[in-house]
Amino acid sequence: MILEIQNLNLGYGDIQVLWDINLRIAEKEVVALAGSNGAGKSTLLKGVIGILKPISGNIQFFGKEVSLLPPSKRVPLGISLVPEGREIFYWMSVEENILMGAYTRADGDAIQKSLGWVYNLFPRLKERRTQQAGTLSGGEQQMCALARGLMADPKLLLVDELSLGLAPVMVDRLVGAVREIHGTGRISILLVEQDVQTAFELSSRGYIIETGKIVAEDTSQKLLGDNRIREAYLGI
């Protein structure tokens, strides 16, 4: 198992947000975490990457306890986060932003190989590599954030709200990119999405989180076929 979360309680200071979270991801697996806004999805990703320390419970990565490690120690192990809202450096060029993802790496030739790969994945970024990142469209900025996350050479990629606020045509392009990333066979993905349809179409398994607790876990196909979930999240 690449990631195993057991009885995780997490919050901000004295405010607890997540209760007794249990979640697992196998190698080469895409897992979706879906739920409404404010359910605790982003908080969980901050716990996995190390921005937040657990109140209790544990997080194991390839069987190694990482619960108390800071992000600077988790990224070299192979965990990378594409944050909600993209959080790119607007005043820097596109390529400078992308290369920031490789800050923990010292393998120069391999970094250039990774850069070539993300440019093949996102040709539009290559065309705009000298352009100031803040001048990109929202969809292009999301591509840039995803490319930056990939430059860490992750074994587990955490993607927070891939499609939020983007036009359908851009969402389709990003979904295609995620499929291609998974198709390499090197990277497992934990995809956090408010758009349940998109999340479960991309993943093999999924979890539903409500008010800080996991309330459902199954194959994505079964979750999409669950009438309660369809009514609550798809309006069907």
N, C-alpha and C positions, 0 to 999 in steps of 0.2 A: 504494500500500500504506500503510495507516494505521500499522501496527507491523511492524518487521522486526528480528528478533534474529539475530545472526550470531556463531557460534563463541563463545558466552558461557560464561565460567567464573566461578563465583560461590561465595562461602563466608562464613564467620564467622571473622575473624582468620586464623589459620593452618590452619583446618579447611575444606577445599574440599568443597562439597556438590553443585555442578552442574558438568558437564563438556561442553563443546562443544555448547551448546544452540543449535539453529536453529529458529526459529518465526516465522510471519508471520500477519498478520490484515489482510484487506481491509476497506474501508469497508462499513458496514452488515452485517457478518458476525458471527455468533456462533460462536466456536471454543471447544471444550472441551479442558481439560488434565486427564486422569484418571490415577490411579495410587494405589497403596496408601499408607497412613499412613507418613510419613517418607521418601517418595520424592524430595522436593525441590520440591513444587508451590508451597507458600507462599513458599519461598525465592526462586523465580523471580518471583513477584508483587512481592516486596520489592525485587528488582532493577529491575523495570519501573517501579515508582513512585519509586525512588531512595533507599529506606531503606538498601540495600546497594550499595556500589560494586563494579563488576566487577574480578575479578583480571585478566581480559583479555576480548577480544571487544567487540562494540558493540551498542547499542540505538538504532534510528532510529525517530522518530515523525514521520510525514508527510515522510520523507526527511531530517529534521534529526537530527543526532547529539545524543543527550540523555544518554549514558552517565554523564557526570560531574555532571549537574545534580542539585541536592538536590530533595526532594519539593516544597518551596515554589515552585520554578521549574517543575516538571512539571505540577502541578495547574492553573495558569492556562493551560497549553498545551492542556489538555483530557484529562488522565489522572486518573482517580479510583479509589480503592480502597475496597471494602467488605471489611474485614479478617475473618479467621477469629476466631470467638469474639465477634464484634460490637463489642466495645470501646466501648460507649456510656458516657456519663457518668451514672451511676446517680442522683446527687443533683440533677441538672438536670431540667427538665420535658422532655416529649417534643418540644415545638416548639423549645425551646432547643437540644436535641440536633440536630434536623434542620437548624436554621439554622447550626450550626457548619460544615456542609458548604459554606456559601457564603462562608467567611471570606476568600477571595481575590478576591471579586467586589465591585464598587462600584456596580453597576447596580441601584439600589433597586427600581424598578418591575419590572424583569425578575426580580429575586429573589422578589418577591411573586407573580409569575406562575408561577415554578417551584414555589413553595410550594403554590399552588393546584393545580398539576398533581399533585404527590406526594400531596396530600390526596385528590384524585380517584382516584388509583391505590390508595391505602390509606385508605379511609374510617374504618377503626377508629382510625387514628392521629389523625385530625381529632377524633373523639369524645373521645380521651384526650389532647389536645394540652397541657392544663394539668397533667396527671398527672405525678408523678415517674417518670422512665424506669425506675428500678430496680424499680418495682412491676408492670411489664408482664410478660406471659408470655414464654417463650423465643422463640416465633414472632413475637410482637409486637415484641420487641426486634430480631429480624432484619429485620422490616419497617422499623423505625426506622433501623437501620444502612444499609439499602438506600436509604431516602429521603434520608438524609444524604449518601450518595455521589452521588445524582442532583442534589443542590442545588449541586454544583460545576459544573453544566452541562457534563458531560464529552462528549468525542467517543469516548473509549474507557473503558468501565467494567470494572474488574477485580473479580470477585466470588469470594471465597475461602470455599469450603465453604458453599454456600447452604442445604443441607438438614441439616447435621450436628446430630444430637441432637433433631430436631423430629418431631412426630407427622405421619403421612401426610397428614392433612387440611390441615395447615398447609403442608407441602411443596407440595401441589397448588396452594394459593393463591399461594405465592411463585413457582412455575413459571409460573402464569398471568400474574403481574406481570412476570416477565422477558420473556415473549412479548409483552406489551403494550409494554414499553419498547423492545424490538427493532422492534416494529411502527410506531413513530414514524418510523423511517427515518433517525434522527439519530445513533444511538449504536451503536457496535460493542461487543461483549462478549467478554471472555476469562473463561470460567467454569471455575474449579477445583473439582473434585468428587471425593469418594471413591466416591459412588454413580454408577457408570459408566452405568447405565441412564438415570438422570435427566439426566446430562451429555450423553449422545449423542442423547437425544430432543429436547433443546433446541437443539442445535448442528447446523451443516451440515458442519463438519469437526472432526476431533479429533486429539489427540496422546496417546500413552501414555508415561508417564515411569516408569522403574524405577531405583532407586539412583542418582539424579542424572543419568540419561541418557535421551534420547528414543529409544524402542525401536520405535515404530510411529507412522505418520502416514497418514491417509486420510480419505475421507468418513466421516461418523458412521455412515451406513448400512452401509458395508463393514466398519468396525471392529466394529459390533454383530453382524455376521454372521460374524466370524472365530472359528472354533472355539476357538483358543488363548486369545483374549481372553474369550470366553464362559466357558470353563472356569476361567480364572485369576481373573476379577473378578465373574462372575455365578453361579458354582457350577453351571453347566449342563453 
